[in-house]
Amino acid sequence: MVDASIAQPTTDDQFRQFREMMVNWRVDTGRVLDYLEDRPDFTNDKINYLGMSYGAIFTPIVLLTEKRFKSAVFLSGGFAPTYPPHSDGIFYLDRVKTPVLMLNGEQDFLIPIESQEALYNGLGTPEEDKKYVVYKAGHWPLPRNQMINETLEWLDKYESQ
């Protein structure tokens, strides 16, 4: 059984469980994509990743090894300084080549601007395939209409590629 406090690990065992959870997350993502490939009602070459907060903070471990996503959208993502070493993706972030759109708040109390920029600047994605937008907002919610418009424009850009 996984300790519920691993979201904010403090003990050695919680750090171990946290790293194990990250590996499981990567494996489970691959299984979902494998399942979708067997479904005739899905267009498998048009799958995009969308992660919000936690799902935008720990996405690099998934995008590093999973090449089936056309692009990724991170809502309120960045590096979280309190998480265990080797789980935040900082050591392999430059190997992530997936096109990425990052939408963040400039007054985010969980992921400050410096942590957002560290994730964005560390991506190995070519400059023309990544975009970082900062809104006058906190961690969540981001301005709904602008967020939706920016995301749809991004997905349209990679629809035909």
Rosetta constraint file for C-alpha pairs under 8 A:
AtomPair CA 2 CA 6 HARMONIC 7.81 0.50
AtomPair CA 2 CA 17 HARMONIC 6.83 0.50
AtomPair CA 3 CA 14 HARMONIC 7.05 0.50
AtomPair CA 3 CA 17 HARMONIC 7.52 0.50
AtomPair CA 5 CA 9 HARMONIC 6.27 0.50
AtomPair CA 5 CA 14 HARMONIC 7.27 0.50
AtomPair CA 6 CA 10 HARMONIC 7.96 0.50
AtomPair CA 6 CA 14 HARMONIC 5.19 0.50
AtomPair CA 6 CA 15 HARMONIC 6.97 0.50
AtomPair CA 6 CA 17 HARMONIC 6.65 0.50
AtomPair CA 6 CA 18 HARMONIC 5.57 0.50
AtomPair CA 7 CA 18 HARMONIC 7.25 0.50
AtomPair CA 8 CA 82 HARMONIC 7.68 0.50
AtomPair CA 8 CA 83 HARMONIC 7.32 0.50
AtomPair CA 9 CA 14 HARMONIC 5.03 0.50
AtomPair CA 9 CA 15 HARMONIC 5.47 0.50
AtomPair CA 9 CA 18 HARMONIC 7.15 0.50
AtomPair CA 9 CA 83 HARMONIC 7.29 0.50
AtomPair CA 9 CA 84 HARMONIC 7.81 0.50
AtomPair CA 10 CA 14 HARMONIC 6.38 0.50
AtomPair CA 10 CA 15 HARMONIC 6.89 0.50
AtomPair CA 11 CA 15 HARMONIC 6.25 0.50
AtomPair CA 12 CA 16 HARMONIC 6.24 0.50
AtomPair CA 13 CA 17 HARMONIC 6.17 0.50
AtomPair CA 14 CA 18 HARMONIC 5.99 0.50
AtomPair CA 15 CA 19 HARMONIC 6.33 0.50
AtomPair CA 15 CA 84 HARMONIC 6.28 0.50
AtomPair CA 16 CA 20 HARMONIC 6.22 0.50
AtomPair CA 17 CA 21 HARMONIC 6.03 0.50
AtomPair CA 18 CA 22 HARMONIC 6.39 0.50
AtomPair CA 18 CA 84 HARMONIC 7.83 0.50
AtomPair CA 19 CA 23 HARMONIC 6.51 0.50
AtomPair CA 19 CA 84 HARMONIC 7.73 0.50
AtomPair CA 19 CA 87 HARMONIC 6.16 0.50
AtomPair CA 20 CA 24 HARMONIC 6.22 0.50
AtomPair CA 21 CA 25 HARMONIC 6.01 0.50
AtomPair CA 22 CA 26 HARMONIC 6.39 0.50
AtomPair CA 22 CA 58 HARMONIC 7.93 0.50
AtomPair CA 22 CA 61 HARMONIC 7.46 0.50
AtomPair CA 22 CA 87 HARMONIC 7.03 0.50
AtomPair CA 23 CA 27 HARMONIC 6.31 0.50
AtomPair CA 24 CA 28 HARMONIC 5.93 0.50
AtomPair CA 25 CA 29 HARMONIC 6.11 0.50
AtomPair CA 25 CA 62 HARMONIC 7.60 0.50
AtomPair CA 26 CA 30 HARMONIC 6.44 0.50
AtomPair CA 26 CA 61 HARMONIC 6.79 0.50
AtomPair CA 26 CA 62 HARMONIC 5.12 0.50
AtomPair CA 27 CA 31 HARMONIC 6.33 0.50
AtomPair CA 28 CA 32 HARMONIC 6.25 0.50
AtomPair CA 29 CA 33 HARMONIC 6.36 0.50
AtomPair CA 29 CA 62 HARMONIC 7.40 0.50
AtomPair CA 30 CA 34 HARMONIC 6.06 0.50
AtomPair CA 30 CA 66 HARMONIC 7.00 0.50
AtomPair CA 31 CA 35 HARMONIC 6.13 0.50
AtomPair CA 32 CA 36 HARMONIC 6.25 0.50
AtomPair CA 33 CA 37 HARMONIC 6.21 0.50
AtomPair CA 33 CA 68 HARMONIC 7.79 0.50
AtomPair CA 34 CA 38 HARMONIC 6.83 0.50
AtomPair CA 35 CA 39 HARMONIC 6.83 0.50
AtomPair CA 36 CA 42 HARMONIC 6.51 0.50
AtomPair CA 36 CA 44 HARMONIC 6.96 0.50
AtomPair CA 37 CA 42 HARMONIC 7.35 0.50
AtomPair CA 37 CA 44 HARMONIC 5.86 0.50
AtomPair CA 43 CA 47 HARMONIC 7.44 0.50
AtomPair CA 45 CA 68 HARMONIC 7.18 0.50
AtomPair CA 45 CA 69 HARMONIC 7.79 0.50
AtomPair CA 45 CA 70 HARMONIC 7.17 0.50
AtomPair CA 46 CA 69 HARMONIC 7.42 0.50
AtomPair CA 46 CA 70 HARMONIC 6.17 0.50
AtomPair CA 46 CA 159 HARMONIC 6.71 0.50
AtomPair CA 47 CA 68 HARMONIC 7.13 0.50
AtomPair CA 47 CA 69 HARMONIC 5.30 0.50
AtomPair CA 47 CA 70 HARMONIC 5.94 0.50
AtomPair CA 47 CA 71 HARMONIC 7.78 0.50
AtomPair CA 48 CA 69 HARMONIC 4.94 0.50
AtomPair CA 48 CA 70 HARMONIC 5.32 0.50
AtomPair CA 48 CA 71 HARMONIC 5.06 0.50
AtomPair CA 48 CA 72 HARMONIC 5.62 0.50
AtomPair CA 48 CA 73 HARMONIC 7.81 0.50
AtomPair CA 48 CA 155 HARMONIC 7.91 0.50
AtomPair CA 49 CA 69 HARMONIC 6.21 0.50
AtomPair CA 49 CA 70 HARMONIC 7.90 0.50
AtomPair CA 49 CA 71 HARMONIC 6.31 0.50
AtomPair CA 49 CA 72 HARMONIC 4.43 0.50
AtomPair CA 49 CA 73 HARMONIC 6.15 0.50
AtomPair CA 50 CA 55 HARMONIC 7.76 0.50
AtomPair CA 50 CA 56 HARMONIC 7.73 0.50
AtomPair CA 50 CA 72 HARMONIC 5.78 0.50
AtomPair CA 50 CA 73 HARMONIC 4.79 0.50
AtomPair CA 50 CA 74 HARMONIC 6.11 0.50
AtomPair CA 50 CA 75 HARMONIC 7.69 0.50
AtomPair CA 51 CA 55 HARMONIC 4.20 0.50
AtomPair CA 51 CA 56 HARMONIC 4.53 0.50
AtomPair CA 51 CA 59 HARMONIC 7.30 0.50
AtomPair CA 51 CA 72 HARMONIC 7.84 0.50
AtomPair CA 51 CA 73 HARMONIC 6.37 0.50
AtomPair CA 51 CA 74 HARMONIC 5.13 0.50
AtomPair CA 51 CA 75 HARMONIC 6.14 0.50
AtomPair CA 52 CA 56 HARMONIC 5.05 0.50
AtomPair CA 52 CA 74 HARMONIC 5.97 0.50
AtomPair CA 52 CA 75 HARMONIC 4.51 0.50
AtomPair CA 52 CA 76 HARMONIC 5.99 0.50
AtomPair CA 52 CA 77 HARMONIC 6.84 0.50
AtomPair CA 53 CA 57 HARMONIC 6.07 0.50
AtomPair CA 53 CA 74 HARMONIC 7.74 0.50
AtomPair CA 53 CA 75 HARMONIC 6.15 0.50
AtomPair CA 53 CA 76 HARMONIC 4.98 0.50
AtomPair CA 53 CA 77 HARMONIC 5.35 0.50
AtomPair CA 53 CA 139 HARMONIC 7.87 0.50
AtomPair CA 54 CA 58 HARMONIC 6.31 0.50
AtomPair CA 54 CA 77 HARMONIC 7.33 0.50
AtomPair CA 55 CA 59 HARMONIC 5.90 0.50
AtomPair CA 55 CA 74 HARMONIC 7.69 0.50
AtomPair CA 55 CA 77 HARMONIC 7.69 0.50
AtomPair CA 56 CA 73 HARMONIC 7.92 0.50
AtomPair CA 56 CA 74 HARMONIC 4.80 0.50
AtomPair CA 56 CA 75 HARMONIC 6.16 0.50
AtomPair CA 56 CA 76 HARMONIC 6.62 0.50
AtomPair CA 56 CA 77 HARMONIC 4.38 0.50
AtomPair CA 56 CA 78 HARMONIC 6.88 0.50
AtomPair CA 57 CA 76 HARMONIC 7.96 0.50
AtomPair CA 57 CA 77 HARMONIC 4.76 0.50
AtomPair CA 57 CA 78 HARMONIC 5.15 0.50
AtomPair CA 57 CA 79 HARMONIC 5.88 0.50
AtomPair CA 57 CA 80 HARMONIC 6.98 0.50
AtomPair CA 57 CA 88 HARMONIC 7.44 0.50
AtomPair CA 58 CA 62 HARMONIC 7.81 0.50
AtomPair CA 58 CA 87 HARMONIC 7.56 0.50
AtomPair CA 58 CA 88 HARMONIC 5.98 0.50
AtomPair CA 58 CA 89 HARMONIC 7.33 0.50
AtomPair CA 59 CA 63 HARMONIC 6.22 0.50
AtomPair CA 60 CA 64 HARMONIC 5.75 0.50
AtomPair CA 60 CA 88 HARMONIC 7.49 0.50
AtomPair CA 60 CA 89 HARMONIC 5.58 0.50
AtomPair CA 60 CA 93 HARMONIC 6.36 0.50
AtomPair CA 60 CA 96 HARMONIC 6.95 0.50
AtomPair CA 61 CA 65 HARMONIC 7.02 0.50
AtomPair CA 61 CA 87 HARMONIC 7.64 0.50
AtomPair CA 61 CA 88 HARMONIC 7.68 0.50
AtomPair CA 61 CA 89 HARMONIC 5.97 0.50
AtomPair CA 62 CA 66 HARMONIC 5.85 0.50
AtomPair CA 63 CA 67 HARMONIC 6.75 0.50
AtomPair CA 63 CA 69 HARMONIC 7.79 0.50
AtomPair CA 63 CA 96 HARMONIC 6.24 0.50
AtomPair CA 63 CA 98 HARMONIC 6.92 0.50
AtomPair CA 64 CA 92 HARMONIC 7.61 0.50
AtomPair CA 64 CA 93 HARMONIC 7.51 0.50
AtomPair CA 64 CA 95 HARMONIC 6.51 0.50
AtomPair CA 64 CA 96 HARMONIC 5.07 0.50
AtomPair CA 64 CA 97 HARMONIC 7.91 0.50
AtomPair CA 67 CA 98 HARMONIC 7.61 0.50
AtomPair CA 69 CA 98 HARMONIC 7.34 0.50
AtomPair CA 70 CA 98 HARMONIC 6.94 0.50
AtomPair CA 70 CA 99 HARMONIC 7.23 0.50
AtomPair CA 70 CA 158 HARMONIC 6.80 0.50
AtomPair CA 71 CA 98 HARMONIC 5.61 0.50
AtomPair CA 71 CA 99 HARMONIC 4.71 0.50
AtomPair CA 71 CA 100 HARMONIC 5.88 0.50
AtomPair CA 71 CA 155 HARMONIC 7.62 0.50
AtomPair CA 71 CA 158 HARMONIC 7.05 0.50
AtomPair CA 72 CA 98 HARMONIC 6.92 0.50
AtomPair CA 72 CA 99 HARMONIC 6.18 0.50
AtomPair CA 72 CA 100 HARMONIC 4.78 0.50
AtomPair CA 72 CA 101 HARMONIC 6.29 0.50
AtomPair CA 73 CA 100 HARMONIC 5.76 0.50
AtomPair CA 73 CA 101 HARMONIC 4.74 0.50
AtomPair CA 73 CA 102 HARMONIC 5.94 0.50
AtomPair CA 73 CA 103 HARMONIC 7.70 0.50
AtomPair CA 73 CA 151 HARMONIC 7.22 0.50
AtomPair CA 74 CA 100 HARMONIC 7.32 0.50
AtomPair CA 74 CA 101 HARMONIC 6.13 0.50
AtomPair CA 74 CA 102 HARMONIC 4.71 0.50
AtomPair CA 74 CA 103 HARMONIC 6.19 0.50
AtomPair CA 75 CA 102 HARMONIC 6.12 0.50
AtomPair CA 75 CA 103 HARMONIC 5.01 0.50
AtomPair CA 75 CA 104 HARMONIC 6.09 0.50
AtomPair CA 76 CA 102 HARMONIC 7.49 0.50
AtomPair CA 76 CA 103 HARMONIC 6.11 0.50
AtomPair CA 76 CA 104 HARMONIC 4.60 0.50
AtomPair CA 76 CA 105 HARMONIC 6.76 0.50
AtomPair CA 76 CA 108 HARMONIC 7.85 0.50
AtomPair CA 76 CA 111 HARMONIC 7.38 0.50
AtomPair CA 76 CA 139 HARMONIC 5.83 0.50
AtomPair CA 76 CA 140 HARMONIC 7.07 0.50
AtomPair CA 77 CA 102 HARMONIC 7.10 0.50
AtomPair CA 77 CA 103 HARMONIC 7.68 0.50
AtomPair CA 77 CA 104 HARMONIC 6.82 0.50
AtomPair CA 77 CA 111 HARMONIC 6.90 0.50
AtomPair CA 77 CA 116 HARMONIC 6.34 0.50
AtomPair CA 78 CA 111 HARMONIC 6.04 0.50
AtomPair CA 78 CA 115 HARMONIC 5.21 0.50
AtomPair CA 78 CA 116 HARMONIC 4.04 0.50
AtomPair CA 78 CA 117 HARMONIC 7.20 0.50
AtomPair CA 78 CA 118 HARMONIC 7.06 0.50
AtomPair CA 78 CA 119 HARMONIC 5.17 0.50
AtomPair CA 78 CA 120 HARMONIC 7.49 0.50
AtomPair CA 79 CA 88 HARMONIC 6.64 0.50
AtomPair CA 79 CA 111 HARMONIC 6.84 0.50
AtomPair CA 79 CA 115 HARMONIC 4.92 0.50
AtomPair CA 79 CA 116 HARMONIC 6.37 0.50
AtomPair CA 79 CA 118 HARMONIC 6.95 0.50
AtomPair CA 79 CA 119 HARMONIC 5.98 0.50
AtomPair CA 80 CA 88 HARMONIC 7.47 0.50
AtomPair CA 80 CA 110 HARMONIC 7.58 0.50
AtomPair CA 80 CA 111 HARMONIC 6.32 0.50
AtomPair CA 80 CA 115 HARMONIC 6.85 0.50
AtomPair CA 81 CA 115 HARMONIC 7.94 0.50
AtomPair CA 83 CA 87 HARMONIC 7.08 0.50
AtomPair CA 83 CA 88 HARMONIC 6.85 0.50
AtomPair CA 84 CA 88 HARMONIC 7.20 0.50
AtomPair CA 86 CA 90 HARMONIC 7.25 0.50
AtomPair CA 86 CA 91 HARMONIC 6.98 0.50
AtomPair CA 89 CA 93 HARMONIC 5.51 0.50
AtomPair CA 90 CA 119 HARMONIC 7.78 0.50
AtomPair CA 90 CA 122 HARMONIC 7.51 0.50
AtomPair CA 92 CA 96 HARMONIC 7.38 0.50
AtomPair CA 93 CA 119 HARMONIC 7.81 0.50
AtomPair CA 93 CA 122 HARMONIC 5.84 0.50
AtomPair CA 93 CA 123 HARMONIC 5.28 0.50
AtomPair CA 93 CA 124 HARMONIC 6.51 0.50
AtomPair CA 94 CA 122 HARMONIC 5.67 0.50
AtomPair CA 94 CA 123 HARMONIC 4.84 0.50
AtomPair CA 94 CA 124 HARMONIC 3.88 0.50
AtomPair CA 94 CA 125 HARMONIC 7.51 0.50
AtomPair CA 95 CA 123 HARMONIC 7.25 0.50
AtomPair CA 95 CA 124 HARMONIC 5.31 0.50
AtomPair CA 95 CA 125 HARMONIC 7.98 0.50
AtomPair CA 96 CA 123 HARMONIC 5.93 0.50
AtomPair CA 96 CA 124 HARMONIC 5.15 0.50
AtomPair CA 96 CA 125 HARMONIC 6.17 0.50
AtomPair CA 97 CA 123 HARMONIC 7.17 0.50
AtomPair CA 97 CA 124 HARMONIC 5.23 0.50
AtomPair CA 97 CA 125 HARMONIC 4.09 0.50
AtomPair CA 97 CA 126 HARMONIC 7.12 0.50
AtomPair CA 98 CA 125 HARMONIC 5.97 0.50
AtomPair CA 98 CA 129 HARMONIC 7.85 0.50
AtomPair CA 99 CA 125 HARMONIC 6.08 0.50
AtomPair CA 99 CA 126 HARMONIC 7.82 0.50
AtomPair CA 99 CA 129 HARMONIC 4.74 0.50
AtomPair CA 99 CA 130 HARMONIC 5.42 0.50
AtomPair CA 100 CA 125 HARMONIC 7.49 0.50
AtomPair CA 100 CA 129 HARMONIC 6.60 0.50
AtomPair CA 100 CA 130 HARMONIC 4.71 0.50
AtomPair CA 100 CA 131 HARMONIC 6.47 0.50
AtomPair CA 101 CA 130 HARMONIC 5.63 0.50
AtomPair CA 101 CA 131 HARMONIC 4.84 0.50
AtomPair CA 101 CA 132 HARMONIC 6.01 0.50
AtomPair CA 101 CA 133 HARMONIC 7.94 0.50
AtomPair CA 101 CA 151 HARMONIC 7.70 0.50
AtomPair CA 101 CA 154 HARMONIC 7.16 0.50
AtomPair CA 102 CA 120 HARMONIC 7.51 0.50
AtomPair CA 102 CA 130 HARMONIC 7.92 0.50
AtomPair CA 102 CA 131 HARMONIC 6.15 0.50
AtomPair CA 102 CA 132 HARMONIC 4.68 0.50
AtomPair CA 102 CA 133 HARMONIC 6.16 0.50
AtomPair CA 103 CA 132 HARMONIC 6.09 0.50
AtomPair CA 103 CA 133 HARMONIC 4.93 0.50
AtomPair CA 103 CA 134 HARMONIC 6.01 0.50
AtomPair CA 103 CA 135 HARMONIC 7.56 0.50
AtomPair CA 103 CA 142 HARMONIC 8.00 0.50
AtomPair CA 103 CA 147 HARMONIC 7.21 0.50
AtomPair CA 104 CA 108 HARMONIC 7.61 0.50
AtomPair CA 104 CA 116 HARMONIC 7.63 0.50
AtomPair CA 104 CA 132 HARMONIC 7.83 0.50
AtomPair CA 104 CA 133 HARMONIC 6.31 0.50
AtomPair CA 104 CA 134 HARMONIC 4.88 0.50
AtomPair CA 104 CA 135 HARMONIC 6.15 0.50
AtomPair CA 104 CA 137 HARMONIC 7.74 0.50
AtomPair CA 104 CA 138 HARMONIC 7.93 0.50
AtomPair CA 104 CA 139 HARMONIC 7.14 0.50
AtomPair CA 104 CA 142 HARMONIC 7.17 0.50
AtomPair CA 105 CA 134 HARMONIC 5.37 0.50
AtomPair CA 105 CA 135 HARMONIC 4.83 0.50
AtomPair CA 105 CA 136 HARMONIC 5.82 0.50
AtomPair CA 105 CA 137 HARMONIC 4.39 0.50
AtomPair CA 105 CA 138 HARMONIC 4.77 0.50
AtomPair CA 105 CA 139 HARMONIC 5.70 0.50
AtomPair CA 105 CA 140 HARMONIC 7.55 0.50
AtomPair CA 105 CA 142 HARMONIC 6.60 0.50
AtomPair CA 106 CA 112 HARMONIC 7.29 0.50
AtomPair CA 106 CA 113 HARMONIC 6.18 0.50
AtomPair CA 106 CA 134 HARMONIC 5.81 0.50
AtomPair CA 106 CA 135 HARMONIC 5.95 0.50
AtomPair CA 106 CA 136 HARMONIC 5.69 0.50
AtomPair CA 106 CA 137 HARMONIC 5.91 0.50
AtomPair CA 106 CA 138 HARMONIC 6.37 0.50
AtomPair CA 107 CA 112 HARMONIC 7.04 0.50
AtomPair CA 107 CA 113 HARMONIC 7.82 0.50
AtomPair CA 107 CA 136 HARMONIC 7.00 0.50
AtomPair CA 107 CA 137 HARMONIC 5.72 0.50
AtomPair CA 107 CA 138 HARMONIC 4.48 0.50
AtomPair CA 107 CA 139 HARMONIC 7.04 0.50
AtomPair CA 108 CA 112 HARMONIC 5.41 0.50
AtomPair CA 108 CA 113 HARMONIC 7.44 0.50
AtomPair CA 108 CA 137 HARMONIC 7.03 0.50
AtomPair CA 108 CA 138 HARMONIC 4.11 0.50
AtomPair CA 108 CA 139 HARMONIC 4.24 0.50
AtomPair CA 108 CA 140 HARMONIC 7.86 0.50
AtomPair CA 109 CA 138 HARMONIC 6.68 0.50
AtomPair CA 109 CA 139 HARMONIC 6.38 0.50
AtomPair CA 110 CA 139 HARMONIC 6.64 0.50
AtomPair CA 111 CA 115 HARMONIC 5.87 0.50
AtomPair CA 111 CA 116 HARMONIC 6.44 0.50
AtomPair CA 111 CA 139 HARMONIC 7.27 0.50
AtomPair CA 112 CA 116 HARMONIC 6.38 0.50
AtomPair CA 113 CA 117 HARMONIC 6.05 0.50
AtomPair CA 114 CA 118 HARMONIC 6.09 0.50
AtomPair CA 115 CA 119 HARMONIC 6.45 0.50
AtomPair CA 116 CA 120 HARMONIC 6.33 0.50
AtomPair CA 117 CA 121 HARMONIC 5.76 0.50
AtomPair CA 118 CA 122 HARMONIC 5.87 0.50
AtomPair CA 119 CA 123 HARMONIC 6.46 0.50
AtomPair CA 120 CA 132 HARMONIC 7.11 0.50
AtomPair CA 125 CA 129 HARMONIC 6.26 0.50
AtomPair CA 125 CA 130 HARMONIC 6.49 0.50
AtomPair CA 126 CA 130 HARMONIC 6.79 0.50
AtomPair CA 127 CA 131 HARMONIC 7.75 0.50
AtomPair CA 135 CA 142 HARMONIC 7.00 0.50
AtomPair CA 135 CA 143 HARMONIC 7.26 0.50
AtomPair CA 137 CA 141 HARMONIC 7.30 0.50
AtomPair CA 137 CA 142 HARMONIC 5.91 0.50
AtomPair CA 137 CA 143 HARMONIC 7.30 0.50
AtomPair CA 138 CA 142 HARMONIC 7.21 0.50
AtomPair CA 142 CA 147 HARMONIC 6.66 0.50
AtomPair CA 143 CA 147 HARMONIC 5.91 0.50
AtomPair CA 144 CA 148 HARMONIC 6.06 0.50
AtomPair CA 145 CA 149 HARMONIC 6.07 0.50
AtomPair CA 146 CA 150 HARMONIC 5.95 0.50
AtomPair CA 147 CA 151 HARMONIC 6.06 0.50
AtomPair CA 148 CA 152 HARMONIC 6.07 0.50
AtomPair CA 149 CA 153 HARMONIC 6.07 0.50
AtomPair CA 150 CA 154 HARMONIC 6.18 0.50
AtomPair CA 151 CA 155 HARMONIC 6.19 0.50
AtomPair CA 152 CA 156 HARMONIC 6.03 0.50
AtomPair CA 153 CA 157 HARMONIC 6.27 0.50
AtomPair CA 154 CA 158 HARMONIC 6.76 0.50
AtomPair CA 155 CA 159 HARMONIC 5.97 0.50
AtomPair CA 156 CA 160 HARMONIC 7.49 0.50
AtomPair CA 157 CA 161 HARMONIC 7.77 0.50
